[in-house]
Amino acid sequence: MDIDWAALGQVFGVSLVVTVAIVGLFTVGIVGTSRKPQPDSGSTAPGAAPAPAARAGAYACFALCAAAVAYGIYLIVA
Amino acid sequence: MEHITLLIGIVIITALVFDFTNGFHDTANAMATTISTGALRPKTAVAMSAVLNLVGAFLSVEVAKTISGGIVDESGIQPEVIFAGLVGAIVWNLLTWLVGLPSSSSHALYGGLIGATLFSAGSSAVHVDVVMMKVLIPAVAAPLVAGLAAMAATRLTYRLTEKRDERDTAKGYRAGQIASAALVSLAHGTNDAQKTMGVMTLALITGGVLDPDAGPPFWVITSAGVAIALGTYLGGWRIIRTMGKGLTDIQPPQGFSAQTGAATVILASSHLGFGLSTTQVCSGAIMGSGLGRKGGVVRWSTATRMFIAWGLTLPAAGLVAGAAALLAGQGDWGVTAVAVLALAAGFAIWKKSRRQPVDHTNVNTPDIPAQRTSGSEGLQDEPAGVVTAAVQAVSPPPAGPAAAQVSGQATDRSEPAGTSEPADKPADKPADKPANKPADKAAAV
């Protein structure tokens, strides 16, 4: 019997890294575009909208995720 | 489309029926979490998945050259064997749908082909080592890989958004989840519709309609795509309920992590040459996301039944297909008999499902004891006794105190209920009205 452990290991590694990376990126994007905590729950500015820099960074994260989706579609088509 | 014999015609129609069951069986893979977190309304979700499955069917032109991926020796395969294999796969798909358990449609097809080949060509035509490599190892690996990836991703995303308002982040998560689900739907359309195209093309080649090297004609691609899309749009609501609500309770961050993990694993595995079942990947990812949330739970009783169903998929579909192959090998009357029996079995299963209808209106209301009754007493008119016993073993037992009570009554009264109750009366009414619910249950118990 011939089990392709190398391929299985690769699938395992790639899946783990890519999933965590994309979910991480997207979450950073969500954090960047969502409001800061309300005054009663934290010490930062009250209900402030995210700073322009944070917003730009968040959009960069979303763009990377979109690129990953595009690559996924490419893999399906190819 | 010239000169298609009756048998080839029957095989093609059966292949399309399998494609259809494949569609509604696997809607849950892409859309269960999307529906249960409320990212999309149930009808919108299945419509989107259906369209993407249809698009996916046209995306790739590389039709699977071997329908079984080398599991059985296809060199001298007869149309009767393909037909019997498809019947086995369809019956198993319908049975697992009735009890609401996600199981791999591809493995059902493999099992059906193995069983039919065993009974018609003998054991030498089945490649056992390929079965290990393509079915058994992936069945163990898929939930582990997808589960661990989804669990790690869930942990990370909860940690990063700890200080944020849930209502603020939910919208983003839902958008991401829809994108991942779309990718899963697209990949499903490409992979699984292709499988049916491969079966149809092979049948046409064995019938001498097509040249041995020919690709699928356009009508084959179109009909396969349409069949899988229609099946998807119908929605396997029973399975969606199990995956979306039965395995664990899914919050938007979990749904996003699970769906993204599933999409990644599916694409990575097909791209790196270690094929994993979409169903098993998605179930594993959902369980992983359940474990990844603090205080999240996985209902291991439901998960265990699902694992048992996975283990039974191959032998059960194989047994049905083997019996069908024996019968179909008797000649034209045998093929007719198999077709009639398969239709009767399908109708009986559908009739049973109407007793406890699950559709877009109640897909997000877990009602496991109801599944219990339909699963345990509902299968008695199924012709294949072995499969009936097998499904009874995996049908969900009651959960919670109320369910225990119901099941107690069920065992006491199942005999008269099955024969004397006017079962169809309450089932025809929509089950979403609360007033109808007790009546529904009483009839089924």
Interface residues (C-beta under 8 A of the other chain):
Chain A: M1 D2 I3 D4 A7 L8 Q10 V11 F12 V14 S15 L16 V18 T19 V20 I22 V23 G24 F26 T27 V28 G29 I30 V31 T33 S34 R35 P37 Q38 S41 G42 C65 V69 G72 I73 L75 I76 V77
Chain B: G56 L59 S60 D129 M132 M133 I137 A141 V145 A146 L148 A149 A150 A152 A153 T154 L156 T157 L160 T161 K163 R164 D165 D168 T169 G172 Y173 G176 A179 L183 L186 A187 T190 P253 F256 S257 T260 G261 A263 T264 V265 L267 A268 S269 S270 H271 L272 G273 F274 L276
